[in-house]
Amino acid sequence: MRYEDQVALRKLIDENHTAALGTVTPDGAPFVSYVLYAVERRDGQAPSLLLLLSRLAAHTNHLFADPRLSLLITAAPTSVADPQALARVTLQGAAQPILRDAPGYAVAQECYLRQLPGQQHLFALPDFTLFRVELREARYVGGFGRAFTLDATKLAGALAVSVAGPA
């Protein structure tokens, strides 16, 4: 994967905060919904995503039963004339709830709110849970002829690349 593609992938994930979330229902069927996410970078660890989800939502209960998920993040549809050329990434991983009294909860909450400040009021509601998504694989499509599958290590590398230019 070229440096330019790594930068484009990082920007796609960092600059968007909405995704289609795919979860697994109790009977094994796929279920897709819409969520907000924040990117979390912790020292010495691979980047992860944070989701703040309500227990009233079906997808939240799916994740409590089966943490596997998929997220589809796309560039704005108006960014290209041909929708088939739209930059997009499908991320696969697993979500784990972060308990409110867990040692890293406050830091994760601060990270989430730094990127999505309009969601502050949701943290006061008792049915909302903060989840950390550990990323396992990505399928990035940067346009025609530019598609790559990345394992967790290569994805972490792409998400760590400097967007200012190679060093």
C-alpha positions as CSV (number, residue, x, y, z in Angstrom):
1,M,0.0,0.0,0.0
2,R,1.5,3.3,-1.1
3,Y,2.0,6.2,1.4
4,E,-0.7,8.2,-0.4
5,D,-3.2,5.4,0.1
6,Q,-2.3,5.2,3.8
7,V,-2.8,8.9,4.2
8,A,-6.1,8.7,2.4
9,L,-7.2,5.8,4.6
10,R,-6.2,7.6,7.8
11,K,-8.0,10.8,6.7
12,L,-11.1,8.8,5.8
13,I,-11.3,7.3,9.3
14,D,-10.1,10.3,11.2
15,E,-12.3,13.0,9.5
16,N,-15.6,11.1,9.4
17,H,-17.4,10.2,12.6
18,T,-20.3,8.3,11.1
19,A,-20.5,4.7,10.0
20,A,-22.9,1.9,9.1
21,L,-22.6,-0.7,11.9
22,G,-23.1,-4.3,11.2
23,T,-23.9,-6.6,14.1
24,V,-25.1,-10.2,14.5
25,T,-28.6,-10.9,15.8
26,P,-29.2,-13.7,18.3
27,D,-30.4,-16.0,15.4
28,G,-27.2,-15.2,13.4
29,A,-28.7,-12.8,10.9
30,P,-26.9,-9.6,9.9
31,F,-28.2,-6.3,11.2
32,V,-27.1,-2.9,10.0
33,S,-27.6,0.5,11.7
34,Y,-26.0,3.9,11.9
35,V,-23.6,5.1,14.6
36,L,-21.2,7.8,15.5
37,Y,-17.6,6.9,16.4
38,A,-14.4,8.5,17.7
39,V,-10.9,7.4,16.9
40,E,-8.8,6.5,20.1
41,R,-5.1,6.5,20.1
42,R,-3.5,5.2,23.3
43,D,0.3,5.1,23.8
44,G,1.8,1.8,22.9
45,Q,-1.4,0.3,21.6
46,A,-3.1,0.0,18.2
47,P,-5.7,2.6,17.4
48,S,-9.3,1.7,18.3
49,L,-12.7,3.2,17.8
50,L,-15.1,4.3,20.5
51,L,-18.9,3.9,20.2
52,L,-21.4,5.4,22.6
53,L,-24.6,3.2,22.3
54,S,-27.9,3.1,24.0
55,R,-29.3,-0.1,25.5
56,L,-32.6,0.8,23.8
57,A,-30.9,0.2,20.4
58,A,-31.0,-3.3,19.0
59,H,-27.4,-3.1,17.9
60,T,-26.2,-2.5,21.5
61,N,-27.9,-5.7,22.7
62,H,-26.4,-7.6,19.8
63,L,-22.9,-6.5,20.8
64,F,-23.5,-7.5,24.4
65,A,-24.4,-11.0,23.1
66,D,-21.8,-11.2,20.4
67,P,-19.1,-8.5,20.2
68,R,-18.2,-9.1,16.5
69,L,-19.0,-6.2,14.3
70,S,-18.3,-4.5,11.0
71,L,-18.2,-0.8,10.3
72,L,-18.5,0.8,6.9
73,I,-17.1,4.4,6.6
74,T,-17.5,6.2,3.4
75,A,-16.3,9.6,2.0
76,A,-19.1,12.1,1.3
77,P,-21.2,11.0,-1.7
78,T,-20.6,14.4,-3.2
79,S,-16.8,13.9,-3.3
80,V,-16.9,12.1,-6.6
81,A,-19.1,12.1,-9.7
82,D,-19.3,8.3,-9.9
83,P,-20.5,6.6,-6.7
84,Q,-18.5,3.5,-7.6
85,A,-15.3,5.5,-7.2
86,L,-16.3,6.6,-3.6
87,A,-13.5,6.0,-1.1
88,R,-14.6,3.6,1.6
89,V,-13.3,1.2,4.3
90,T,-15.0,-1.8,5.9
91,L,-13.5,-2.4,9.3
92,Q,-13.9,-5.7,11.2
93,G,-13.4,-6.1,14.9
94,A,-14.9,-6.7,18.3
95,A,-16.5,-4.3,20.7
96,Q,-16.1,-4.4,24.5
97,P,-18.0,-2.3,26.9
98,I,-15.9,0.1,29.1
99,L,-17.4,0.2,32.5
100,R,-18.0,3.6,34.0
101,D,-15.8,2.8,37.0
102,A,-13.0,1.3,34.9
103,P,-9.6,3.0,35.2
104,G,-9.5,4.2,31.6
105,Y,-13.2,5.3,31.3
106,A,-12.6,9.0,31.9
107,V,-9.8,9.2,29.3
108,A,-11.9,7.3,26.7
109,Q,-14.9,9.6,27.5
110,E,-12.7,12.7,27.0
111,C,-11.4,11.3,23.7
112,Y,-14.9,10.7,22.5
113,L,-16.1,14.1,23.5
114,R,-13.1,15.9,22.0
115,Q,-14.2,14.5,18.6
116,L,-18.0,14.6,19.2
117,P,-18.7,17.4,21.7
118,G,-22.4,17.5,20.9
119,Q,-22.8,14.1,22.4
120,Q,-22.0,15.2,26.0
121,H,-25.6,14.9,27.2
122,L,-25.7,11.2,26.4
123,F,-23.1,10.4,29.0
124,A,-25.6,11.4,31.7
125,L,-28.2,8.9,30.6
126,P,-27.9,5.5,32.4
127,D,-28.8,3.4,29.3
128,F,-25.7,4.5,27.3
129,T,-22.6,2.4,27.3
130,L,-19.2,3.4,25.9
131,F,-17.6,0.6,23.8
132,R,-14.0,0.2,22.6
133,V,-13.7,-1.5,19.2
134,E,-10.5,-3.4,18.7
135,L,-9.8,-3.5,15.0
136,R,-8.8,-6.8,13.4
137,E,-9.0,-6.2,9.6
138,A,-9.9,-3.6,7.0
139,R,-10.8,-3.6,3.4
140,Y,-10.0,-0.2,1.9
141,V,-11.2,0.9,-1.5
142,G,-9.7,4.2,-2.6
143,G,-11.3,4.2,-6.0
144,F,-11.1,2.2,-9.2
145,G,-8.1,-0.2,-9.0
146,R,-7.1,0.9,-5.5
147,A,-8.3,-1.8,-3.1
148,F,-6.4,-3.3,-0.2
149,T,-7.0,-5.7,2.6
150,L,-5.1,-4.9,5.8
151,D,-4.6,-7.1,8.8
152,A,-4.6,-5.5,12.3
153,T,-0.9,-4.7,12.1
154,K,-1.0,-3.0,8.7
155,L,-4.1,-1.1,9.6
156,A,-2.5,0.2,12.8
157,G,0.5,1.3,10.7
158,A,-1.7,3.1,8.2
159,L,-3.6,4.8,11.1
160,A,-0.3,5.9,12.6
161,V,1.1,7.4,9.3
162,S,1.7,11.2,9.4
163,V,-0.7,13.1,7.3
164,A,1.8,16.0,7.1
165,G,4.1,13.9,4.8
166,P,6.7,11.2,5.0
167,A,9.5,11.8,7.6
